Amino acid sequence: MTGRDCSSGPLNCRLALNGRSYAMRTVVLSAMVLGLLLHQPALAEDVSETLLPYAVNVHRTPVQQSWTGYGIYLGDGIFITAAHVVGRAWMTWPKIVIDGTEYPTKVLKEGTFEGTDVTLLSVDEALLPMRLRLRRMSLCKAPPQPGQLVVTAVPEGIAYSQIFDPKRLPASAKRFNTVIADVASTGNSGSGVFDRRQRCLLGIMSRKITMPVVGSGRPIKTRDVAKYFVPAAEIAEFLPPDLRSRF
């Protein structure tokens, strides 16, 4: 019996049609699974291409060779970094570094490590590479949720992580309730934390959270628990009023 030949009876006809339908569904499902598997590298590459251009280095003057901070381009010549990366700007004369070129900055607003750990810097937009001038980053509107997939970005590359449940933090660090896991592999001070799906800025990396190892003796040993980032909602409040509607 081939095609639609049902001369051998309606039951055999139905069996044949059902068999072909099952085979077709199997082929379609296999193609979908294969497509998803093949799409993963492309997705990772797409995230990298989307977010890496926003990541910059931040230098103090004179340059500290043993340590460098990071920052994120927001748009309109404005960069954001952790306040402690810049320090007291009138003393450190911070510069934005893009592809090895240093750009002088002006301070739009300076935070503090103990308060809101972010500082806003501006660079003459006409000096910036064209590929950057055309970009603008949005602040995420929704608060981060435990388990949410995120990406951290520095000029050297991106790293994947997720939002860490703040209930698992030590009592001494409860006030730092926007944190990510994967301490060792993710970006350090001033790097951006992005929502992996929306590609919006969830926050700016501020500090590492540690806790003492039980029974470690003296000197007391510690272990890394999570990394705190200044959340987008706090950044939005920190922005000068004339900038809040832009990002």
C-alpha positions in Angstrom: 0.0 0.0 0.0 1.5 3.3 -1.1 0.4 7.0 -1.2 -3.3 7.3 -0.4 -4.1 3.7 -1.5 -6.6 2.5 1.2 -8.0 -0.4 -0.7 -6.8 -2.8 2.0 -9.2 -1.3 4.4 -9.8 1.9 6.4 -7.8 0.6 9.5 -4.7 0.1 7.4 -5.2 3.4 5.8 -5.3 5.2 9.1 -2.3 3.4 10.4 -0.3 4.4 7.3 -1.3 8.0 7.6 -0.6 8.1 11.3 2.8 6.6 10.7 3.7 9.2 8.1 2.4 12.0 10.5 4.6 10.6 13.3 7.6 10.4 11.0 7.1 14.0 9.9 6.8 15.3 13.5 10.0 13.5 14.4 11.9 15.1 11.5 10.6 18.6 12.4 11.4 18.1 16.1 14.9 16.9 15.2 15.5 19.9 13.0 14.4 22.3 15.7 16.7 20.7 18.3 19.6 20.8 15.8 18.8 24.5 15.0 18.9 25.4 18.7 22.2 23.7 19.2 23.8 25.4 16.2 22.4 28.7 17.3 24.2 28.7 20.7 27.6 29.9 19.4 25.9 32.5 17.2 24.0 33.7 20.3 27.2 34.0 22.3 28.9 35.8 19.4 25.9 38.2 19.1 26.0 39.1 22.8 29.7 39.8 22.5 29.3 42.0 19.5 26.4 43.8 21.0 27.9 44.6 24.4 31.7 44.7 24.1 31.8 48.1 22.3 30.3 49.7 25.4 33.1 48.5 27.7 36.1 50.7 28.3 39.1 51.0 30.6 39.5 53.9 33.1 42.9 55.2 34.0 44.0 57.5 36.7 46.9 59.9 36.2 49.6 58.8 36.6 48.5 55.4 35.3 48.7 52.6 37.8 50.3 49.8 35.9 49.3 47.1 38.4 45.6 47.9 38.3 43.0 49.3 36.0 39.3 50.0 36.4 36.5 49.6 33.9 33.6 51.7 32.7 30.6 51.6 30.4 29.5 54.0 27.7 25.9 55.2 28.1 25.8 57.5 25.1 26.1 61.2 24.2 29.8 61.1 25.3 28.8 60.0 28.8 30.5 57.1 30.6 29.8 55.5 34.0 32.2 53.7 36.3 32.5 52.8 40.0 33.3 55.9 42.1 36.3 54.1 43.8 37.8 53.5 40.3 38.2 57.2 39.8 38.7 58.2 43.5 38.9 62.0 44.0 38.8 63.1 40.4 40.5 66.5 41.0 43.5 64.5 42.2 43.4 61.5 39.8 42.5 63.2 36.4 40.7 60.1 35.1 40.9 59.2 31.4 38.7 56.9 29.3 40.7 54.4 27.3 39.4 52.9 24.1 41.5 50.6 22.0 44.7 52.0 23.7 43.8 55.6 23.2 43.3 57.9 26.2 40.6 60.5 26.2 40.5 63.4 28.8 37.3 63.6 30.8 35.1 66.0 32.7 33.3 64.9 35.8 29.6 65.2 35.6 28.8 63.8 39.0 31.0 62.0 41.6 29.7 59.4 44.0 31.5 57.7 46.9 32.4 54.1 47.8 30.5 54.4 51.0 27.4 55.9 49.4 26.4 55.4 45.7 29.5 53.8 44.2 29.3 55.3 40.7 30.8 58.4 39.0 29.8 59.9 35.7 32.4 61.1 33.3 32.1 62.8 29.9 34.3 63.0 26.9 34.0 65.4 23.9 31.8 63.3 21.7 33.5 64.5 18.5 36.7 62.8 19.7 35.2 59.4 20.1 35.3 56.7 17.4 32.3 56.8 15.2 31.3 53.2 16.1 30.8 54.4 19.7 29.1 57.7 18.9 26.2 56.0 17.3 25.5 53.8 20.4 23.3 54.3 23.4 22.7 52.0 26.4 19.4 51.8 28.3 19.1 51.2 32.0 17.0 48.2 32.9 13.6 49.1 34.3 12.8 45.8 36.1 14.7 45.0 39.3 17.0 42.0 39.2 15.6 38.6 40.3 17.5 35.6 41.7 18.5 33.2 39.0 18.2 35.9 36.3 20.8 35.3 33.5 23.3 38.2 33.2 26.5 39.1 31.3 29.4 41.2 32.5 31.5 43.1 30.0 35.0 44.4 30.0 37.1 45.3 26.9 38.8 42.0 27.1 35.6 40.0 26.8 32.3 39.0 28.3 31.5 36.5 31.1 28.1 34.8 31.8 26.6 34.6 35.3 23.3 34.9 37.2 21.8 37.0 39.9 22.7 35.5 43.3 19.9 35.2 45.9 20.6 37.9 48.5 19.1 35.8 51.2 22.3 33.7 51.0 24.6 36.6 51.9 26.2 36.8 55.3 24.4 39.1 57.8 27.2 41.7 57.5 26.5 42.2 53.7 22.7 42.1 53.7 22.5 45.8 52.5 24.3 44.8 49.3 21.2 43.0 47.9 22.0 43.2 44.1 24.7 40.6 43.6 25.9 38.1 41.0 27.6 34.7 41.4 30.8 33.5 39.6 33.1 35.9 41.5 36.4 34.7 39.9 35.3 34.8 36.2 33.3 38.0 36.0 34.3 41.7 35.5 35.7 43.8 38.3 35.2 47.3 39.5 33.3 49.5 37.1 32.4 46.8 34.6 28.8 46.5 33.4 26.3 43.9 34.4 23.7 43.4 31.7 20.5 41.5 31.4 21.3 38.7 28.9 18.0 38.8 27.1 17.1 42.5 27.1 20.8 43.7 26.7 20.0 46.6 29.1 22.3 47.7 31.9 21.4 46.1 35.2 24.2 47.9 37.1 27.8 48.7 37.6 30.2 46.4 39.5 31.2 47.7 42.9 32.8 45.2 45.2 33.4 41.6 46.1 31.6 40.1 49.1 33.5 37.6 51.3 32.8 35.7 54.5 35.2 34.0 57.0 35.9 30.4 56.6 34.7 28.5 59.8 37.6 27.1 61.8 40.3 28.8 59.7 42.3 30.0 62.7 44.5 33.0 62.6 45.0 34.9 60.4 41.3 34.5 59.4 40.8 33.1 56.0 37.9 34.2 53.8 36.1 32.9 50.8 34.4 34.8 48.0 30.6 34.7 48.1 29.3 37.1 45.4 29.9 40.4 43.8 27.7 43.5 44.5 26.7 45.8 41.7 25.1 49.3 42.0 21.6 48.6 40.5 20.0 50.5 37.6 17.3 52.0 39.8 20.0 53.5 42.1 21.9 54.7 39.0 18.7 56.3 37.6 18.3 58.3 40.9 21.9 59.3 40.8 21.8 60.7 37.3 21.4 64.5 37.1 17.7 65.4 36.2 18.5 66.4 32.7 20.0 63.0 31.9 17.4 60.7 33.4 15.1 60.8 30.4 18.0 59.9 28.0 18.9 56.5 29.5 
